[in-house]
Amino acid sequence: MTATLLLLHLLGATVWTGGHLVLAFTILPRVLKGRDVAALEWFEQGYERIGMPALGVQIVTGLWLAWQKVPSLALWFDPAAGPIAQLIRVKLLLLLLTALVAAHARFQVIPRLSPATLPLMGWHIAAVTLLSVAFVATGLSFRLTSSPPSASWEAAACGGKEG
């Protein structure tokens, strides 16, 4: 089950991060240069069909995987908990920041999108792209920080000290 969850999580991350990298490095420069709102809207409409479900898959599988690593919400938010719990907090913070940037874009920038507001939208795209890369880097840290298979979840969450 964990392998399936991880595969789904990685596929979601591939779509989410890859899509934002394509947007930031290929579509956005052309949109800004030509002040082409329609080109940005065209990309967004196509991408949202797979990008938003991919983000949803990441959220569900990410929470499930986090619970498998540290099945205690209290430890997720305990600053004294070990490295795995700290990575969970980082992922949750990245999710919150992504939601805030996306909500601001959705409710403040996109309704007023025009050639004049494209640079502001570009900053939102850059922010979400950087956050998505940070998600991937943090996810890699889970693999590099994993406890030995024999360790209990308390030891993994508490930095090697039994609960």
Helices and strands as residue ranges (DSSP letters): H 2-22, I 23-27, H 28-34, H 37-69, H 73-76, H 83-104, I 105-109, G 110-112, H 118-145, H 153-157
